[in-house]
Amino acid sequence: MSTRLPAASDLPRPDPYRNPSRTARIGTVESLLPVCPYCGYQRQAGDPAPDWRCPQCERAYNKGAPGPVRSRRRPPGVRPAYFRSQRLLTIVALLAALLAGSGAWNKNRLEPPAKMLAELQRDPLQSPLHRDAFEFAFSGRRYRVAPVAAYELWGLVVSHNNPTGLRDIYHDASSVDTRDLCVVWGDNIQNGAYREASYESGSWTCYFRHDYGVPFRANQLSNNHLITDDPQVRKRLAQIEVGDQIHLQGMLVDYRPADDPRFWRRSSTSRDDTGNTACEVVFLQDLRILRAASPGWRMAYLAGLWILAMLLLLKTGLFAVDILRRRRY
């Protein structure tokens, strides 16, 4: 009995798009092992290669895997308009801080002698005064004043105390004497020596320092304790800053609280004395700013501070609105 062999056309043709090695057997361990994306080899349980590398082509599995598809939609919670607004406000705030800092640095710089008025080269005028003592009231308290001499001064303000600062614990808005003015005049103005010295005011004093050889005349500087019963003069006094050229007129006086006869603050009557009794105590009758120093820088300083305050409020408001909006959705 003869056996008929199958013809070649009767044999099943292999699928060229299917790799026999990729055939997974369901329910076996091999079906859970990775298939190489490069050569198509399915990893076997006994292959010695590391788990991350194909035993046949020795390539890493994850380098052949397609990358994640990036969505064009923004993830929830991203608020581009809010962040753009905050970024813009931050940039403007930095510019405002730079403006305020530049103004603070330059607003109190002493101008050169070419910008000093001719009146500042005069010596103070002092003349005898025969006037009885008098009293005036301020902030709920009465003060007794004993006039000593008539006094008039033209000068450049080089320093003053700060009644609103932490260092001055003796002065505030209720003090009868608030802002003490340290003033130079005369040859110190003419030869420019005032720019070669440094100045600092304490609660009741004015200190100056300069290098050896600077032609600075100490008797053409005075620290003036100023009191007045005129609200307008007091208001102008509070506006005076370092670098202002001023003219003041009044009386050198001794004064004390009317209810405390033991305490007298006495005025110097000489420009040549030194020490704790060298300050002039002036009862102001008139005070004028002849020329303000660096008005442009002062405006820049104030504008920078105002802009910073407004931006802080605006940024806080945007932050609060954004929180409320996120809670709503």
Secondary structure, DSSP 8 states (H G I E B T S, - for coil): -------GGGS----TT--GGG---TTSGGGGS-B-TTT--B--TT--S-TTB-TTT--BSGGGS------SS--TT--HHHHHHHHHHHHHHHHHHHHHHHHHHHTT----GGGS-GGGGS--EEEE-----EEEEETTEEEEEEEEEEEEEEEEEEEE--TTSSS--S--TT-SS---EEEE-THHHHTSGGGGEEEEE-SS-EEEEE-TT----GGGEEEEEEE-S-HHHHHHHHH--TT-EEEEEEEEEEEEETT-TT--B-----SS--STT--EEEEEEEEEEEE-S-HHHHHHHHHHHHHHHHHHHHHHHHHHHHHHHHHH-
